[in-house]
């Protein structure tokens, strides 16, 4: 039994802005209403699925919450409490994503293909699903909530609901059916019945996939390599002016330090090309005429202009970046486009015992759904990974406030050497595995890389200002 709606929505309006997955950049919460409420588990504890309509200054968004209800809330769930209803029953409301006693029912419903009210649990083909496993919510800050069920499955709950089928489900489902070895296999998903979306289609609520238990995050592996390189013995005589250090380090072989990442970067490039081929086979390709390529370059430049207004620190690099967009427009030719990852970086890949796996095909979080679904040239993903390698090379230095200027110039030289080695390795692996050769499309790749850099500057300034020096430091080198 839930409390009166005005009490529940009041508590939710206070609780939502404190959650890391809530889109706080859209302004304060002006009101919350319940769009749908479904009782999944009756009794005490009880589980209710809520779809919330959240009004903000810029419009309204839909979020989903698994609402737990208990007369007595154990201490282990106090951190997830949403509110307490005075003098009524049930007295405690909380985020049930943190309650393994209730979330295990999600596995059982997925295994049986249950339908409860408008909530549908879908299983892919005959894929077996073990039930009774205990869940653990992953703590990494992200826009969704992921539940780890033992060492077997991971269930991603999409907190902010878009229209229709979620892009991550759509892409991963197609790649799973194609037998692509570079994505976690989809086992099932949860959706809101047809008619829930404005277009009459189902709305994706969650995605159940195999858990890659041996996976190591690409970002962590790259940072470990950078640490080894920074700790490597400096040039033998230690001579040379500070402005010459970059050249000195670039002449050294970055593999001389332990933990060289280049071999893995090359394998990652090959895996990326294989996924791109699978995406083209699953969703097809089309061709943009030159006029649309010029329009693409104009949109890139418009984003640059808007970002320079919002982040003045980008202005010194604007001329070089604009030059890349102008070059793309001037040499516009028909461009083959297809489905791509859309937000590709080292945080979206895992190195497993059998190779690299790609995760999270939802696109860039700061872009609207229509732009996330747009077709693009595969080199847009390549540019994203090249930018990520630049990030990794400089992250440790730029996040530190204790590096003196002279040492910082030295480390920037090392960063350039590490990034150059691993960028070349990634591109080499990508081309060798059948991807478009980055060297043969230098102007296009450069435009995509600068487009991504502008997005990074805007995103970091808005969401993580402490990270803003990272993309700016790499632009000082690339925009020359």
N, C-alpha and C positions, 0 to 999 in steps of 0.2 A: 504494500500500500504506500503510495507516494503522498507527500504533503500537498497542500493546496498549491496550484500552479504559481501564484504570485510569490509565495514563499520560496519555492524551488528556483524560479527564475531570478529572484533577488540574490540568492546565494550563489547561483551560477555566474551572474554578472560580476560579482566580487571575486570569484575564484578564477575565472577564465584568464584574465590578464596576467596572472601569476604563473601560468604554465608556459614552458619554453616552446611548445609547439603552437602557441597562439600568435596570430599575426598582429603584434602590437604596433607595427608601423602604420597601420591604417587609422589611427586615432582612437580616442577613448570609446568604451562601450556605452552606447546610448540606450540600449534595451535588448532584452533577450526574450524570445518566445519559443515555445515548443512546437516544432513542425510535425513531429511524429514521436510516439512513445510506444514501445513494444516490450511486454514482459517476457523475457527469455527464460528466467528461472524464478518460479514462485517461492514464497516462504521466507525463512530467515536462516541464512542470508538470501536475499533476493537479488536478481539481476535484471535491469531494465536498459533497453537500448533507446537512446534519445538522439533525435536529430534536432539541432538548435538553429534557429534563425537569429543571427546576431547583427544588430543594427550598429553601424559605425558612421562617422562623419562622411565617409566616401561611398556609402551604400550598405549592402547587407551581404553577409557570408553565411554559409552553412557549415556547422561543425557536428561531429558525432562524439558522444560520450557514453561509455559503459558505466551506468550508475549502479553502485552497490548500495544495499540497504541492510542495516543490522541494528538490532536492539542493543547489542554490546559490541563496541568496536575494539578489537585487540590492539595492543600497543604497536604491533608491526604494521598496522594500517593507519595510524594516526597522521602520518605525513600526507596521506592521500585524502584526508577528510575535506569535504566540500562544505558541509554545514550540519548543524544539529537542530532538530525541531523540538522546541520547548513544549513539554506537556503532551506530546503526541507520540504516535507510533507509525512508522519506525523512527527512532530519534536520531539515527546517524546515517548520513549520506556521504558517499565517498567515490573516488575514481576506482572502479573495479578492475581496471587494467592491472592494478597492483595486487590483486587478490587471486592467487593460484587456485583456491577452492572454487572460484566461479569461472575463471577463464578456461579451465579444463573442459567445460561444457562446449566451448567453441570447437575443440577438436572432435568431440563426439558428434556434434551437429554437422560438421563438415564430412566426417566419415559416413554418416547416414544420409547425407543430402537432404537435411531437414528444411522445412519451411515453417516459420513461426510468424504469423501475421504477414507484414510486408517484407520481412527479412528472409532472404533465401541463402542457403548454404550450398555451394556448388563444389563437386569433386570432379577432377579432370579424368575422364575415361575410367579405367579400372585401377587407378593409382591407389594402393592401400595406404591408409592413414592409421597409425597407432593412436589409441586413445588412452586416457588416464595419465598422461604425462604432466609433470608440474611445470608451470611457466615462470619465467623470470623476465621482467621488463628491462630492456637495455637502457643504460643510463646516459648514453651519448646524446647531447642536445641535437635535436633534429625536428623537422616539421611534422613528423609522424611518430607513432609509438610502436616499437617492435617488441614482440614477445618471443622469447626463446623457449621452446618446449624441449627440455632435456638436451641431448646432442643431436636431435633428429630434424626439428623443423624450426622455422622462423616465420612468425605471422606479423605482417605489417598492417597496422590499423591506420587508415588514412583519416587524420583528424579533421582537416579542412577539406570539405567535400566539393569536388568540381561537378560539372555536368556530365552525365553519361559514364561510359566506361573509362576508368583511370588509365592514363597512358602507360604507366608501369605494368599494369596487368595486360593491356593489349599487346605490348611489345614482347614481354616475357612469355606470354601464352603462345604467341606465334613462333618464337624461337624454340620454346620447349617442344612444340608439336613438330618442328623441323628437325629436332634432334641436335640442336646447337650445343656443343660441349662447353661453351664459355659463359653460360648463364646458369644460375641455380634453377633446377627443374620446378615448375609450378605444379602443385598438387591440388589446389583448390582455391576458392575465393568466396567472399561474402558480398552480397549485393542487396540493394533495396529494389523491390519489385518494379516491373514496368509501369510507367506512368508517374514514377517518383520524380523523374527528370522533366524539365520543361518540354523536351522533344519526345517524351513518351517512352524513353529507354530506361534501363536499369542504371542505378548509381552504384559504383564500386565502393564498398566499405572496408574491405580487407583482402589481403593476399597471403596465402600459405605456400611456402617454398621449402625445398630442401635446405638444411643448414650446412654450410660448408665448414665443418668443424676444424679442418686443418688450415683454414685460410689465414693468411697474414695480410694486414692492411698495406696496400701499396704506399700510402703516405708514410707510415712508420718505417717501412723498409728503406724508402728513399732518404728519410731524415737520418736513419742510422748510418747510411753511406756518407751523407754530408758531414756528419760528426767525425767520422773516421778521416775524411779528407781535410777537414779543418785542423785536426790534431796531427796531421802529417808534418814531417820535418820541413821547414821552409827552404827556399832555394839555397844552395850550398854556401855562397859567400855572403848572403844577406844584403847585397849591395843593390844599388839602383834607386832612382827617385820614386816617390810614391806613385806618380802618374805613369810609371813604367811597370809597376807590379802586375797589372792585369796581363800585359804581354808576357811577362816572365812566367806567370803561372799558366797561361794558355799554352806555352810551349812544353810544359811538363805533361806527363802522362798521368791522368787522374786515376788510372788503375794501379798506380804505385802504392796507393793507400789501401788498407784493408777495407773490405766491404764494398768493393766496386759494384755499382748498380747497372753498368752498361749492358751486360748480358741479359739481365732481366728486362731492361728497357727495350731491347731488341725483340725479346719474346713477347712483350706486351704489345709492341707495334704489330707483330704478326697476328696476335689474337684479335686486335682491333680490326684489322683488315678482314679477317674471317667473319667477324660479327657483321661488318658492313655488307659483305657479300650475302650473308644470310638474311639481313634486313631487306636488301634489294630483291631477293628472291621471294620473300614473304609478302612484301607490300608493293613491289614494283618501283619503277623509276619514271621520271618525266623530265622534260627539258624546259628550262627557262630561256626565253628569247633574249637577245641583247638588251632590249628596252627594259626588261624586268631586272636584269643584272645591274643596269645603271640606276634603277629605282632602289635596288638593294644598297648600292653604294651611297646613295643620297640619304637613306634611312640611317646607315651607319654614321654618316657625318652629322645628321640631326641629333643623334644620341650623344655624340661627342660635344656638340654645342651646348646641349642641355646639361650634360655632366660638368662641363667647365664652369657653367653658371653656379651649379650646386657645390662643386669642389674646386675652388680656385687653384689648389696645388697641381691640378692637371694642366693648367693653361700653358706652362712652359713647354709641354710636349705636344701641344695641339697642332702646330704647323707640320711636324713630321708625320703625325697620325693622319691629318687631312691629306697629305701628299699621297699616302698609301691608298686612301679611298678614291682620290682623283685618278690615280693610275688604274685602279680596278675599273672605274667607269670609262676611262679613255680607251682601254683595250677590251671592252666588253665583247664577249663572244657567247654563243649558246652554252648553257651550263646545265649539266645533268644533276638532278637532285633526287633525293630519296629520304626515307626515314633514317634518322641518325640517333645517337644517344641524347645529345642536346645539352648535357651538363657534365661533360667528360673531364675528369681530373683524377689525381691519385687517390682521392678519398672515395672514388666510385669503383675501385678494383681491388680484388683479393688475389693473392698468390697462394694457390693450393698445391697439394702434392702432385696434381695432374696438370697444372698449368694456371694461366690467368683466367679469372672470371670477372665479368662486368655486372654491376649492380645499378639499381635505381634509375630507371629510364623515364623519370617524370619531367625532365627538362629543368631549365634554370628557374629557381624558386621566385625570383623577383619579376619574372615575365608573366603576362597574362596567358590563360590556357590556349588561346588561339595561336599565339606565337610559339608556344611549346610544341604544338602539333605540326607546325609548318615544316615542309620538306626543306632539306638543305643539302649542300654538297658535303660528302664525307670528310673533306679536309677541314670542315668546321670543328669536328671532333678532334682531329689531329692538332689543330691550333689550341684547343682546350687543354690537351695533354702537354703540349709544349709550354703553355703558360704555367701549368702545374709544376713542371720541372723547374721553371724559373722561380716559382714560389718556394719549392723545397730548398733550392740552392741558397736562398737568402733569408728564410724564415727564422732560423736560429739567431742570426745577427740582428735583424731588424726588430725582433721582439725584445731584444735585450737593450736596456738603457744604460749599460755599464761599459760598453765598448768605446774606447777613445777614438777620436777621428782618424788618427794615423793607422791604428790597427784595423779600423773599419774599412779603410781603403785597401789594405792588404787582403782582408777577407772578401771584399767585393771582387778582387782579382781571382781569388780561389773560386768564388761562386760562379763567375763567368766560365772558368775552365770546366767545372763540374757540369754546369748546365749545357755547355756546348757539346761535351762528350756524350751525355745521355740523350740530348735532343737528336743528335746525329744517329745514335744507335736506334732510337725509337723509329725515326723516319726510315732508316735502312730496313728494319724488320717489317715495317708497314708496306713499303714498296716491294720487297722480296716476296711477300705473301699475296701479292696481287692488288694491293691498294694503289690509288693514284699516286704517282711518284711526286712527293713534295718538292723535289728539286726542279721538276718540270713545270710546276705551277706556283712559282715563287711569289708572284704578285698577288694571286688569290689567297695563298696561305698567309702572307703578310697582312692583308686586309682583315682576314678572319682573326688573326692573332691580336691585332690592334682593337678590333671590335670587342673581343673577349677582355682585353685589358681595360677598356673603358667601362665595361660592365662591372669588372672587379672593383675598380675605383669607386664607382657609384654604390655598389653593394657594401663594401667595407666601410665607407663613410657613413652609411645609414645604419648598418647593423653591428659592425665590429670596428669602430674607429681605431682601436689599438693595432689592427692589422693593416691599416691604410699605408704605412711606409713600405710594406712588402711589394705591392704592385708598382708603387711609384719608383722604388729603387731599381726594379728591372726595366722600367720605361726609360730611365736615364741612360741605360745602356742600349736598348733596342731602338729607341726613337732618335737615332743619330744618322 
